[in-house]
Amino acid sequence: MDKPIDLRSDTVTRPTPEMRNAMATAEVGDDVFGDDPTINALQEYAADLLGKQAGLFVPTGSMGNQVSLGALARPGDEIVCEANAHFLHYEGGSMAGNLGLMMRPLPGDAGVINADQVASTIRRGSEHNPRTAVVAMENTHNAAGGRIFPIEEARAVAKVARDRGVALHMDGARIFNAQAATGTPAAEWAACADTVTFCFSKGLGAPVGSMVVGPSDVLAESHRLRKRLGGGMRQAGVLAAAARVALETGPARLHEDHAHARRLAEALAELNPDAVELDVIETNMIYVDVGVFGTTGAQVSDALGREGILTLGSEAPIMRLVTHSDVSSEDIETAILGLRKALN
Ligand SMILES: Cc1ncc(COP(=O)(O)O)c(C=O)c1O
């Protein structure tokens, strides 16, 4: 069988020859001593790109979220977030377990919390209540299907929080997908938050790494937390070199992944219009209701697997499909044939 078509996640991409070459020739040093020139340059480049004072290279998006929220809040403080936030459900309980932070989830609309909700949720000034320390936004929102946090709403949320002296964090693991889909520069979303994390190892295609950007004083504390959490890496310039290629070349091609997701979704809608909501597909993710075909995610996933198409499927009727740089237009057409066969 040819190379499988992997629609499980945008984290599955392999480093390109350009990335491998950059890794092989990277200048490195001990980053715990701040001596790695490739990491230092990447941190500065990322901070400039997003309009922030400083950057901090971290191994994962999960660590990026922890060192951001941990730097902005104290144990016992509460973080206002959307009810399906990635760091609330999919990061192993790290915010409670490692940082002693309390989560205050709000029901979102397509992953978006609005300024009115935030205004009526923030609590400060009473010793009886936990102190609201941070309002967090996720852009694009994973569990909502790659939905974009509208820039106007992000600005309104930021204003409400700032007026009340509350810090803001943006989990921008896929912020460049939001940029590619809207044309709004990532820096404009970043301006709505104190700290922003984004991942090199998702749609941008690098093998490892995420970045936190924000004010220098906050990032100094993030730096300490990264060490505490065991994320102090040494000659990690080999990773930063691939991440640099990803950041320089990745954003410009993300629109291809979005077009592929749309093509896939339209083909599914042709099979059954109730299988997929076309209106909500904004970036590189699709949630498909395979229940309308009288089947489960696990059954469809098994059938697709036999055709060389990898997907994640459980006993639930909803399946997520994700496009990325290792899925070509031809692969999408092959995947559509596979889906037709599996769902008929
Ligand atoms: C929105 C979001 N934030 C954070 C993360 C965590 O990234 P990592 O897997 O690198 O820890 C993910 C991972 O998929 C994500 O989708």
PDBQT file of the ligand as one rigid body, heavy atoms in Angstrom, charges set to zero:
ROOT
HETATM    1  C1  LIG A 401      -5.863  24.488  20.853  1.00  0.00    +0.000 C 
HETATM    2  C2  LIG A 401      -4.744  23.652  21.361  1.00  0.00    +0.000 A 
HETATM    3  N1  LIG A 401      -3.982  24.113  22.347  1.00  0.00    +0.000 NA
HETATM    4  C3  LIG A 401      -2.947  23.423  22.849  1.00  0.00    +0.000 A 
HETATM    5  C4  LIG A 401      -2.640  22.189  22.339  1.00  0.00    +0.000 A 
HETATM    6  C5  LIG A 401      -1.514  21.413  22.967  1.00  0.00    +0.000 C 
HETATM    7  O1  LIG A 401      -0.440  21.237  22.143  1.00  0.00    +0.000 OA
HETATM    8  P1  LIG A 401       0.612  20.060  22.436  1.00  0.00    +0.000 P 
HETATM    9  O2  LIG A 401       0.002  18.810  21.913  1.00  0.00    +0.000 OA
HETATM   10  O3  LIG A 401       1.832  20.494  21.678  1.00  0.00    +0.000 OA
HETATM   11  O4  LIG A 401       0.841  20.004  23.903  1.00  0.00    +0.000 OA
HETATM   12  C6  LIG A 401      -3.391  21.652  21.292  1.00  0.00    +0.000 A 
HETATM   13  C7  LIG A 401      -3.074  20.337  20.725  1.00  0.00    +0.000 C 
HETATM   14  O5  LIG A 401      -3.736  19.830  19.857  1.00  0.00    +0.000 OA
HETATM   15  C8  LIG A 401      -4.479  22.398  20.802  1.00  0.00    +0.000 A 
HETATM   16  O6  LIG A 401      -5.256  21.941  19.814  1.00  0.00    +0.000 OA
ENDROOT
TORSDOF 0
